[in-house]
Amino acid sequence: MNHRLHFLIVTIVFMVSGMKGGAQEIDDTTSQVIQQVQLDQNQWDNDKQLVQFTGITITADSLSAVPYTKITVKTSREGTTTDIMGYFSFVAHIGDTILFNALGYKPTSFIIPDTIRHQRYSLIQLMTADTLTLTPAIIFPWPTYEEFKQAFLNLDIPDDELERARRNLAPSKIMMMADMSPMDAQMNYNKFIQDQTSKLYYFGQQQPFSIFNPFAWAQFIKAWKEGKFKRKTYED
């Protein structure tokens, strides 16, 4: 690049010496050419310092990928975000300070070294887990103390578990549930076996009717006097 610059300057001197015109025009032309050469030199230096910066972000303890990590260049505030596997790739300059930020991990940084000889650089960035302690927020459902006092005095306190269990196990409650519950498989089986046994017992003869049984009539009259046929009422 230095030989190229020297060649351009010598060419400019010969061009200026061959021009016809005033000294001011020669000086202006020379200044413009030198400025353009300097711009070309700066652009070449900037292109030379560019590097393709790639890598992954992983946890320091389990070496698992840290997805969606925010990566920012400190000077230009440009950057990118890692994918679900923690991979990233973008163009940066040699000597840039790269900032890594991820939710639940401590912020960290990395400076691209100025000793690299290639235009590609890879990095495995370790992220250390960080515990965030948030300030507690106390939320009250009542805006004023008077409303809280009124709601507290009118509060209907529900029964505790022992009282609910005692009410559910009350004999009247169990009898009502038994009357309302249909017959299960065991009860249907017992009824069927009783009917079959009665048929087999009186097989070949006329099965007697209880309406002509005096003992059955005596039991019916006794139960009627004791009030067992009255309509049942259940209390909670």
HUKACOR-V678870 format. One record per residue. N is the residue number from 1. RES is the residue in three letters. PHI is phi in whole degrees, 0 to 359 (999 if undefined). D_FIRST is the distance of its C-alpha to the first C-alpha in Angstrom with 1 decimal. Layout:
N_RES_PHI_D_FIRST, N_RES_PHI_D_FIRST
//
This chain:
1_MET_999_0.0, 2_ASN_294_3.9, 3_HIS_296_5.5, 4_ARG_295_5.1, 5_LEU_294_6.3, 6_HIS_297_8.8, 7_PHE_296_9.9, 8_LEU_295_10.7, 9_ILE_294_12.5, 10_VAL_296_14.5, 11_THR_298_15.4, 12_ILE_296_16.7, 13_VAL_297_18.7, 14_PHE_292_20.4, 15_MET_294_21.1, 16_VAL_291_22.7, 17_SER_293_24.7, 18_GLY_271_26.2, 19_MET_283_27.3, 20_LYS_252_30.9, 21_GLY_157_31.9, 22_GLY_283_32.2, 23_ALA_293_30.0, 24_GLN_293_29.8, 25_GLU_295_28.4, 26_ILE_294_25.7, 27_ASP_297_24.7, 28_ASP_295_24.7, 29_THR_296_22.6, 30_THR_295_20.0, 31_SER_295_20.1, 32_GLN_295_19.6, 33_VAL_294_16.6, 34_ILE_295_14.9, 35_GLN_297_16.1, 36_GLN_294_14.7, 37_VAL_296_11.2, 38_GLN_294_11.8, 39_LEU_297_13.3, 40_ASP_296_10.6, 41_GLN_295_8.3, 42_ASN_293_11.5, 43_GLN_295_12.3, 44_TRP_293_9.2, 45_ASP_295_10.1, 46_ASN_294_13.7, 47_ASP_296_13.4, 48_LYS_291_11.9, 49_GLN_272_15.0, 50_LEU_289_17.5, 51_VAL_214_20.0, 52_GLN_276_23.2, 53_PHE_262_25.9, 54_THR_232_29.1, 55_GLY_167_32.3, 56_ILE_223_36.1, 57_THR_247_38.4, 58_ILE_226_41.6, 59_THR_283_44.5, 60_ALA_283_44.5, 61_ASP_265_48.1, 62_SER_253_48.7, 63_LEU_58_45.1, 64_SER_269_46.0, 65_ALA_294_43.6, 66_VAL_251_43.3, 67_PRO_282_43.1, 68_TYR_57_41.9, 69_THR_280_40.0, 70_LYS_277_38.1, 71_ILE_243_34.5, 72_THR_226_32.7, 73_VAL_279_29.4, 74_LYS_297_30.6, 75_THR_280_28.3, 76_SER_265_28.2, 77_ARG_61_31.6, 78_GLU_266_30.4, 79_GLY_168_31.3, 80_THR_202_33.7, 81_THR_226_36.9, 82_THR_290_37.7, 83_ASP_275_40.0, 84_ILE_293_43.5, 85_MET_265_42.1, 86_GLY_82_39.8, 87_TYR_271_36.5, 88_PHE_215_33.6, 89_SER_196_30.0, 90_PHE_200_27.6, 91_VAL_266_24.0, 92_ALA_223_23.1, 93_HIS_251_20.3, 94_ILE_296_19.7, 95_GLY_93_22.2, 96_ASP_292_24.6, 97_THR_263_28.3, 98_ILE_258_30.2, 99_LEU_257_33.9, 100_PHE_243_36.6, 101_ASN_223_40.0, 102_ALA_216_43.0, 103_LEU_293_46.6, 104_GLY_92_48.6, 105_TYR_228_45.7, 106_LYS_287_44.2, 107_PRO_296_40.9, 108_THR_217_37.9, 109_SER_219_34.2, 110_PHE_209_31.1, 111_ILE_256_27.7, 112_ILE_292_24.7, 113_PRO_294_23.3, 114_ASP_266_19.8, 115_THR_256_19.9, 116_ILE_287_19.8, 117_ARG_252_17.3, 118_HIS_243_18.2, 119_GLN_267_18.4, 120_ARG_224_22.2, 121_TYR_214_24.6, 122_SER_244_28.5, 123_LEU_214_31.1, 124_ILE_251_34.9, 125_GLN_266_36.1, 126_LEU_271_39.7, 127_MET_246_41.9, 128_THR_264_44.9, 129_ALA_295_48.1, 130_ASP_228_49.3, 131_THR_266_52.9, 132_LEU_263_53.3, 133_THR_256_56.5, 134_LEU_273_57.4, 135_THR_291_59.8, 136_PRO_295_63.2, 137_ALA_243_64.5, 138_ILE_260_68.2, 139_ILE_250_69.5, 140_PHE_253_73.1, 141_PRO_282_74.9, 142_TRP_244_77.1, 143_PRO_286_75.7, 144_THR_232_78.6, 145_TYR_292_80.9, 146_GLU_296_84.0, 147_GLU_293_82.8, 148_PHE_296_81.9, 149_LYS_297_85.4, 150_GLN_294_87.1, 151_ALA_293_85.1, 152_PHE_291_85.9, 153_LEU_290_89.6, 154_ASN_267_89.8, 155_LEU_287_87.8, 156_ASP_266_89.6, 157_ILE_284_89.0, 158_PRO_288_89.2, 159_ASP_293_91.4, 160_ASP_281_90.0, 161_GLU_294_89.7, 162_LEU_293_93.1, 163_GLU_293_94.9, 164_ARG_295_93.3, 165_ALA_294_94.2, 166_ARG_296_97.8, 167_ARG_290_98.1, 168_ASN_288_96.7, 169_LEU_263_99.1, 170_ALA_296_102.2, 171_PRO_303_105.1, 172_SER_297_105.6, 173_LYS_294_101.9, 174_ILE_293_102.1, 175_MET_296_105.3, 176_MET_296_103.8, 177_MET_293_100.7, 178_ALA_293_103.0, 179_ASP_291_105.0, 180_MET_276_102.0, 181_SER_277_100.2, 182_PRO_286_101.0, 183_MET_289_102.3, 184_ASP_271_99.8, 185_ALA_294_99.9, 186_GLN_293_102.1, 187_MET_292_104.7, 188_ASN_296_104.8, 189_TYR_295_105.3, 190_ASN_297_108.2, 191_LYS_296_109.9, 192_PHE_294_109.7, 193_ILE_293_111.1, 194_GLN_297_114.0, 195_ASP_296_114.9, 196_GLN_293_114.9, 197_THR_295_117.0, 198_SER_295_119.5, 199_LYS_294_119.9, 200_LEU_291_120.4, 201_TYR_293_122.9, 202_TYR_257_125.1, 203_PHE_295_124.5, 204_GLY_88_127.7, 205_GLN_215_129.4, 206_GLN_281_129.2, 207_GLN_287_126.7, 208_PRO_292_128.5, 209_PHE_258_127.6, 210_SER_290_127.0, 211_ILE_292_128.9, 212_PHE_260_132.1, 213_ASN_270_131.1, 214_PRO_294_133.1, 215_PHE_292_130.6, 216_ALA_293_127.8, 217_TRP_296_129.8, 218_ALA_295_130.5, 219_GLN_293_126.8, 220_PHE_295_126.0, 221_ILE_295_128.7, 222_LYS_296_127.6, 223_ALA_293_123.9, 224_TRP_294_125.0, 225_LYS_292_127.1, 226_GLU_282_124.1, 227_GLY_78_122.0, 228_LYS_283_119.4, 229_PHE_260_119.3, 230_LYS_287_118.2, 231_ARG_292_114.9, 232_LYS_277_112.2, 233_THR_238_110.0, 234_TYR_245_106.9, 235_GLU_245_105.6, 236_ASP_289_102.1
//
